[in-house]
Structure formats: structure tokens, C-alpha cells
Amino acid sequence: MNRAKEWERQPPRVDEEILFAVENKREIKEAVEMWNRKLLVGTKLSTGMGGCIAWNPSEKYWCHFAGFDKRGKHKKSSERSYWNPFGLVPERYRKNMIVQINPPDAGKNTNREGVVAKDSRGRIWVLHGGRLSLPNRTLSGEEFHEAAGSHSNPAVVQFRDNTTFRYQKVVMLNQSSSAVQKATAKYVRTSKDVRLYYIDGLSRADVSEQLDEAYGMEGGPAHFWYERKIRNSKAATERKRRDGYVCQICAFKFEDAYGEAGREFAEARHKKWLKNYGAAESADPDKLITVCSNCHRMLHKLGEGSGVEELKNAIQSQQRKAGRRAAATRRSSSTATEFKPSFESSAADLRRQTRRRKQTPSEELLRKARDER
């Protein structure tokens, strides 16, 4: 037995819900049409992927049902198998697909990524196998279940031949269009989180390329799909606590500058660039350093060639320069001449000195000539 499908094929437990697969071609078609119609309500339609793309502005996802028209009806001329991709970024759709939920045309086919089934009350469900295509492999249903955590909603589906297979519940179709859209959007976002859990991030150049495409306008919403490295906040919190929330580069402490608002606030920086991690490594506070926001940004600006010590030296050099400039300013101030009347001077002397200071240069020359005579 394929190890990737061992969890999916395990016999149902006593407490597990069992659904019954819909294997009739007409019933599957009707279920997919119902799902498509309800997803189209309130959406903005555009052309893409050889058909119609529906963008949901409230739930922020798009869907595409190959072989269906804009009313959600399956085209009689279409003989293609169901292909129903979903994504979160409303552009470059093939690149930004998150999950495909494709039930078989008829019968049993656990290699397809979806299934239509009914529960004991006769309600119709769309389910997904949890298998997501990654750049270098395909996730199993068990891996999806483990990564999804509390968002995993598995159910056992029983086929006509009495075999069973585990799927993830996506949506129950016997409810309002709004509820169908919310449930579908929730599963798309869960699938996105599972992908982020397993895939390494894109390179900085790839991310910059996506960002550059959005620079034509500013201020409105933009949606980006890219994977990122796994982070562990517990290690970062412990590192900052050990350092007393003091920047280990410039000694800045937010609480000293901002009072209560800055208490127990700082940022943590990996000593080794996170993007250089090959596989996931154990989280360790000793691999981090506490920094302030300014030093954190400067480390990124300086790039991989520079580190903490280089930035410390740069700060100390600037501090020495500032100290020399301040000392020079103090010396020039102390040697500058300025009028400081003596308390022992008589009132007449004080008036005379004051009057002399107000004289123009020509008046001063005339006064000296009179004194010489």
C-alpha cells in the first residue's frame, strides 16, 4: 500500500462521521452546477484560463470552473473532466492557484482531488483529498491534516464497493450562497496556510518582481501570494526577555523613550539570515539577538556582508565624531567675546559702554579721533 495513502485508507473509528459517495454522473454534475451557481453570486467576472474567472470581493478569493458558462451551467459541448482551481491573488491565475477541488465525472476515483458525497440526512457535500501540488512533490492527505491543525475537518467517505477513503470537508451545498462562499473561502485559506507550512519561501528577487507589478497605483488593496520561512515566536520572545528588551547594538530601550507604551517591546533578529536555512532547524534563543527597529532595518540595508559587529563599530564611530564636534563647539563658545557688564561699574560707565556698542563704525572712528586730540 502506498504510504502516502495509509491514513486516508484506515478503517473509520467509532466516533468518525461517514458520508456516502455520489457516483452517478448526473448527480455529480448537478452538485457541481449548484456549487458553481452559488459561488457566482455577487462576484466580478473576468476572462482567464480559457474560460470565466469569478472574483469574490467580500471573501477575497477567485474560482474557475472549466466547462461552465457565466450562469453556472455546464456546457453540453464540454467533455472535459471537472477542473475547479481556486486562488487568492486575482492575476496570473495559473501561477497563483492554491488548491484544485476536482471530483470525478462518475464512479470512484480516489486519485482525483475531490468527491461529492451525502451525509445521513441527505445533504450534499463537496470534499477534497487534501493533496496539494508543491514545486517538488505532492502532499498527502495526512500531511494536510497534520499541518491544518484545528482547521482540519476530515470525514470518511464510503463508496459503493464498501471501501472508504478520508477527505477534508470543504462545503455543504444545501445552504445559502453566502454560507457556501464563506465555507469555500475558509478552505482555500486553510490550503494556503498548509502550503506556507511546507514550502520554502521565494527568493527576494521573486518577491520584488511581484511587488513591482503593483507599483502602478498606490493606496488601494493589493494581494500577493508567496511562501515564506517558518518562524517561531517563542524563541524570539525568550531572547528579548533575556536581554531586558534592550537593543544589543545601540543600547536603545523602548520603555525609556516611550514609557508604558514601550514596555516589554523590542525586535529579534536571526544572527544567521533565515533565508539561508536549508531545512527547518530547531528554534533556539541563542540564535537570535535583540535589536531596536532602526538597527534591525540597517542590518537589512547593509545586507549579508555586514553583521552586528560592523554596525556597532559604525555607531561608535559616529558617536566619536559627534563628540568631537560638540567639544569644538564648546571651545568656540567659550572664546567668543561678548559684552558682560561688571556689577562694580558705575551707572555712567555702564551707559557709556552700552552707547559705544550701539555706535556705527564711522561713529567709532570719529570718537577715537576726538580722544587723540
C-alpha positions in Angstrom: 0.0 0.0 0.0 1.2 3.5 -0.8 2.4 5.0 2.4 1.0 8.4 1.3 -2.5 6.9 1.5 -2.3 4.8 4.6 -4.0 7.4 6.8 -6.6 8.0 4.1 -7.5 4.3 3.8 -7.5 3.5 7.6 -10.9 2.0 8.7 -13.2 4.6 10.3 -13.1 5.0 14.0 -16.3 4.6 16.0 -16.6 8.4 16.6 -15.9 9.3 12.9 -18.7 10.6 10.6 -19.3 8.6 7.5 -20.5 10.2 4.3 -21.7 8.2 1.2 -20.0 9.0 -2.1 -22.2 10.2 -5.1 -21.0 8.1 -8.0 -23.9 8.8 -10.5 -22.7 11.1 -13.4 -25.9 13.2 -13.5 -26.0 13.7 -9.7 -22.3 14.8 -9.7 -23.0 17.2 -12.5 -26.0 18.7 -10.7 -24.0 19.1 -7.4 -21.1 20.8 -9.2 -23.5 23.1 -11.0 -25.2 24.0 -7.7 -21.8 24.8 -6.2 -20.8 26.9 -9.1 -24.1 28.9 -9.2 -23.8 29.8 -5.5 -20.2 30.8 -5.8 -21.0 33.1 -8.7 -23.5 35.2 -6.7 -22.1 38.8 -6.2 -18.8 38.1 -7.9 -16.9 40.1 -10.5 -16.4 38.1 -13.7 -13.4 38.3 -16.0 -11.8 36.1 -18.7 -8.9 33.8 -17.9 -7.6 30.3 -18.0 -9.6 29.6 -21.2 -12.9 30.5 -19.6 -14.5 32.6 -16.9 -12.8 33.7 -13.6 -15.1 34.8 -10.7 -13.5 37.1 -8.1 -15.4 37.3 -4.8 -14.7 40.9 -3.4 -16.1 40.2 0.1 -14.2 36.9 0.7 -11.2 37.8 -1.4 -10.7 34.7 -3.5 -11.2 33.6 -7.1 -12.5 30.4 -8.6 -12.7 28.9 -12.1 -15.0 26.1 -13.2 -13.8 24.8 -16.6 -16.5 23.9 -19.0 -19.2 26.1 -17.3 -20.8 29.3 -18.6 -21.3 32.6 -16.7 -24.6 31.3 -15.3 -23.0 28.3 -13.7 -24.4 25.8 -16.3 -22.2 23.0 -17.7 -21.7 23.4 -21.4 -23.0 20.5 -23.3 -20.1 20.8 -25.8 -17.6 20.3 -23.0 -16.3 16.8 -22.5 -13.5 17.8 -20.1 -13.2 16.4 -16.6 -14.1 18.8 -13.8 -11.3 21.3 -13.2 -12.0 23.7 -10.4 -9.0 25.7 -9.3 -9.1 28.4 -6.5 -6.7 31.2 -5.5 -6.3 34.4 -3.6 -4.4 36.7 -6.0 -6.7 37.9 -8.8 -4.0 37.9 -11.5 -1.6 35.4 -13.2 -4.1 32.7 -12.2 -2.2 29.6 -13.2 0.8 30.7 -11.2 -1.3 31.7 -8.2 -3.5 28.6 -7.9 -3.8 27.5 -4.2 -6.0 24.4 -4.5 -7.9 22.3 -7.1 -11.1 20.6 -6.0 -11.9 18.2 -8.8 -14.5 15.5 -8.3 -14.5 12.6 -10.8 -17.0 12.6 -13.6 -18.6 9.4 -12.4 -17.9 6.4 -10.2 -15.0 6.0 -7.8 -11.6 7.7 -8.4 -9.5 8.4 -5.3 -6.7 9.8 -7.4 -8.9 12.8 -8.2 -8.6 15.8 -5.8 -12.3 15.9 -4.8 -15.5 14.0 -4.3 -19.2 14.7 -3.9 -21.0 12.9 -1.1 -24.1 12.8 1.0 -24.5 12.6 4.8 -27.1 10.6 6.7 -29.6 13.5 6.4 -29.2 13.6 2.6 -27.3 16.8 2.5 -24.8 17.2 -0.4 -21.1 17.8 0.4 -18.1 18.7 -1.6 -14.9 17.3 -0.2 -11.2 17.5 -1.0 -8.5 14.9 -0.6 -6.0 17.3 1.0 -3.4 16.6 -1.7 -1.7 19.8 -2.7 0.8 20.1 -5.5 4.1 21.6 -4.4 7.1 22.5 -6.6 8.9 19.3 -5.8 6.2 16.9 -4.6 2.6 16.4 -3.7 1.3 16.5 -0.1 -0.6 13.6 1.2 -4.0 13.9 3.0 -2.3 13.0 6.3 0.3 15.8 5.9 -2.6 18.3 5.1 -4.4 17.0 8.2 -1.3 17.5 10.5 -0.5 21.0 9.2 -4.1 22.3 9.2 -4.4 21.5 12.9 -7.7 22.7 14.4 -8.8 23.8 10.9 -8.7 20.2 9.7 -12.2 18.8 9.2 -11.8 15.2 8.0 -14.6 12.8 7.1 -14.7 9.2 5.9 -16.4 8.7 2.6 -17.7 5.2 1.8 -18.1 4.1 -1.8 -20.5 1.5 -3.3 -17.9 -1.2 -3.1 -17.8 -0.6 0.7 -14.2 0.8 0.6 -13.6 4.0 2.5 -11.3 7.0 2.0 -10.7 10.1 4.1 -11.3 13.5 2.7 -11.4 17.1 4.0 -14.8 18.6 4.2 -15.0 21.8 2.0 -18.6 22.9 1.9 -22.2 21.7 2.4 -24.2 22.8 -0.6 -27.7 22.8 1.0 -27.4 26.3 2.5 -27.4 29.9 1.3 -25.0 31.2 -1.3 -23.3 33.4 1.3 -22.6 30.4 3.6 -21.3 28.4 0.7 -18.9 31.2 -0.3 -17.7 31.6 3.2 -17.0 27.9 3.7 -15.2 27.6 0.4 -13.1 30.7 1.1 -12.2 29.2 4.5 -10.9 26.0 2.9 -8.9 28.0 0.3 -7.2 30.0 3.1 -6.5 26.8 5.1 -4.9 25.3 2.0 -2.8 28.4 1.7 -1.6 28.1 5.3 -0.7 24.4 4.7 1.4 25.3 1.7 3.2 28.0 3.7 3.9 25.4 6.4 5.6 23.0 4.0 7.3 25.1 1.3 10.4 27.3 1.5 9.9 31.0 0.6 10.6 32.5 -2.7 13.8 34.4 -3.3 13.9 38.2 -2.7 14.1 38.7 -6.5 10.9 36.7 -7.0 9.0 38.7 -4.3 10.3 42.0 -5.7 9.1 41.0 -9.1 5.6 40.6 -7.7 5.7 43.9 -5.8 6.9 45.8 -8.8 3.8 44.8 -10.7 1.7 46.6 -8.2 3.5 49.9 -8.3 1.3 51.5 -10.9 -1.2 52.6 -8.3 -0.9 53.4 -4.6 -3.2 53.3 -1.6 -5.6 50.6 -2.7 -5.6 46.9 -1.7 -3.0 44.6 -3.3 -2.9 40.8 -2.9 0.4 38.8 -3.0 0.8 35.1 -2.9 4.3 33.9 -1.9 5.6 31.3 0.5 7.8 32.2 3.5 10.1 30.6 6.0 8.7 29.1 9.2 9.2 31.3 12.2 9.0 30.6 15.9 7.8 33.4 18.1 8.6 31.6 21.4 12.3 31.7 20.8 12.2 35.4 19.9 10.2 36.3 23.0 12.7 34.4 25.2 15.6 36.2 23.6 14.1 39.6 24.2 13.3 38.7 27.8 16.9 37.6 28.5 18.2 40.9 27.0 15.9 43.0 29.0 14.3 44.4 25.8 17.5 46.4 25.2 19.0 46.7 21.8 22.3 44.8 21.8 23.7 47.1 19.1 22.9 50.7 20.2 21.5 50.1 23.8 18.2 51.7 23.0 15.3 50.7 25.2 11.7 51.5 24.1 10.4 51.8 27.6 12.9 54.6 28.4 11.8 56.6 25.3 8.1 55.8 25.2 7.2 54.9 28.8 4.4 52.4 29.4 3.7 52.1 25.6 7.2 50.8 25.1 7.3 48.3 28.0 8.5 44.8 27.1 8.8 45.8 23.4 11.7 45.1 21.1 12.5 43.2 17.9 14.5 40.0 17.5 16.9 39.3 14.7 18.4 36.0 13.5 22.2 36.0 13.6 22.2 33.8 10.6 19.9 35.0 7.8 16.7 33.0 7.9 16.7 32.6 4.1 20.0 30.7 4.3 18.4 27.9 6.4 18.2 24.9 4.1 15.8 22.7 6.0 13.9 23.6 9.2 16.2 23.9 12.3 15.4 23.8 15.9 14.3 27.1 17.3 16.9 28.5 19.8 17.0 31.9 21.6 20.8 31.8 21.3 20.5 32.0 17.5 18.8 35.4 17.9 19.8 38.9 19.0 17.6 41.7 20.5 17.6 44.8 18.4 15.6 48.1 18.0 13.6 48.9 14.9 16.3 51.2 13.4 19.2 48.7 13.9 17.0 45.9 12.5 16.4 47.9 9.3 20.0 48.9 9.0 21.1 45.3 9.2 18.8 44.5 6.3 20.1 47.5 4.4 23.7 46.6 4.9 23.0 43.1 3.6 24.6 39.7 4.3 28.2 41.0 4.0 27.8 43.1 7.2 26.8 41.9 10.7 26.2 43.1 14.2 29.8 44.0 15.0 30.2 46.1 11.8 27.0 48.0 12.7 28.3 48.5 16.3 31.6 49.9 15.0 29.7 52.3 12.7 27.6 53.6 15.5 30.6 54.1 17.8 32.5 55.9 15.0 29.6 58.3 14.5 29.4 58.9 18.3 33.1 59.8 18.4 32.6 62.2 15.5 29.6 63.8 17.2 31.6 64.1 20.5 34.5 65.9 18.7 32.1 68.3 17.0 30.4 69.1 20.4 33.8 69.7 22.1 34.8 72.1 19.2 31.5 73.9 19.6 32.0 74.4 23.3 35.6 75.7 22.8 34.5 78.3 20.2 31.7 79.4 22.5 34.0 79.9 25.5 36.5 82.1 23.5 33.8 84.3 21.8 33.8 87.9 23.1 30.5 89.2 24.3 29.5 92.2 26.4 29.3 91.3 30.1 28.8 94.4 32.3 30.5 94.3 35.7 28.4 94.8 38.8 31.2 97.1 40.2 30.9 99.5 37.2 29.2 102.8 37.9 26.0 103.8 36.2 27.8 106.3 34.0 30.4 103.7 32.8 27.6 101.2 32.1 25.7 103.8 30.0 28.9 104.8 28.2 29.8 101.1 27.4 26.3 100.5 26.1 26.3 103.6 24.0 29.6 102.6 22.4 28.4 99.2 21.5 25.5 100.8 19.6 27.8 103.1 17.6 28.3 102.5 13.9 31.9 102.0 12.6 32.1 105.6 11.4 31.0 107.0 14.7 33.6 104.8 16.4 36.4 106.4 14.2 35.2 109.9 15.0 35.2 109.2 18.7 38.8 107.9 18.6 40.0 110.9 16.6 38.5 113.3 19.2 40.1 111.3 22.0 43.6 111.6 20.3 43.2 115.4 20.1 
